[in-house]
Amino acid sequence: MNSKERLIARIKGQPVDRPPNLDIFMTFASHYICQPLYFYSLDYRVLSEANLALMGERAAPCGNMDTVSIMLQGTAEQVYADTLRAIQQGGSRGLNAAGCEIPDGAPE
């Protein structure tokens, strides 16, 4: 299975020989919503917007929470509200996550 076949099969929900490398997908997704790859990589909102725009209901968004303003500096109520927002945005396939990491010093 070549890279293109693997990616198309994964998008269609068909079996693949191994997970596709989505570096190219990231570049395409950021271009699709007219945002630089830099913003796609660093801003959870741009990442979520691009993935949902490209994949629609097939997307399984993950990491769509604000790790600094909410998780590090926010109140428990703000964390709860942002969690609900992320769940609603992600739909039935969403995975609730705070990006790649929780900042050191974030309250428990």
LINDA-V884643 format. One record per residue. N is the residue number from 1. RES is the residue in one small letter. SS is DSSP state (A for helix, B for strand, O for the rest). Layout:
# LINDA-V884643
n: [N | N]
res: [RES | RES]
ss: [SS | SS]
This chain:
# LINDA-V884643
n: [1 | 2 | 3 | 4 | 5 | 6 | 7 | 8 | 9 | 10 | 11 | 12 | 13 | 14 | 15 | 16 | 17 | 18 | 19 | 20 | 21 | 22 | 23 | 24 | 25 | 26 | 27 | 28 | 29 | 30 | 31 | 32 | 33 | 34 | 35 | 36 | 37 | 38 | 39 | 40 | 41 | 42 | 43 | 44 | 45 | 46 | 47 | 48 | 49 | 50 | 51 | 52 | 53 | 54 | 55 | 56 | 57 | 58 | 59 | 60 | 61 | 62 | 63 | 64 | 65 | 66 | 67 | 68 | 69 | 70 | 71 | 72 | 73 | 74 | 75 | 76 | 77 | 78 | 79 | 80 | 81 | 82 | 83 | 84 | 85 | 86 | 87 | 88 | 89 | 90 | 91 | 92 | 93 | 94 | 95 | 96 | 97 | 98 | 99 | 100 | 101 | 102 | 103 | 104 | 105 | 106 | 107 | 108]
res: [m | n | s | k | e | r | l | i | a | r | i | k | g | q | p | v | d | r | p | p | n | l | d | i | f | m | t | f | a | s | h | y | i | c | q | p | l | y | f | y | s | l | d | y | r | v | l | s | e | a | n | l | a | l | m | g | e | r | a | a | p | c | g | n | m | d | t | v | s | i | m | l | q | g | t | a | e | q | v | y | a | d | t | l | r | a | i | q | q | g | g | s | r | g | l | n | a | a | g | c | e | i | p | d | g | a | p | e]
ss: [O | O | A | A | A | A | A | A | A | A | A | O | O | O | O | O | O | O | O | O | O | O | A | A | A | A | A | A | A | A | A | A | O | O | O | O | A | A | A | A | A | A | O | A | A | A | A | A | A | A | A | A | A | A | A | A | A | A | O | O | O | B | O | O | O | O | O | O | O | O | O | O | O | O | O | A | A | A | A | A | A | A | A | A | A | A | A | A | A | A | A | A | A | O | B | O | O | O | O | O | O | O | O | O | O | O | O | O]
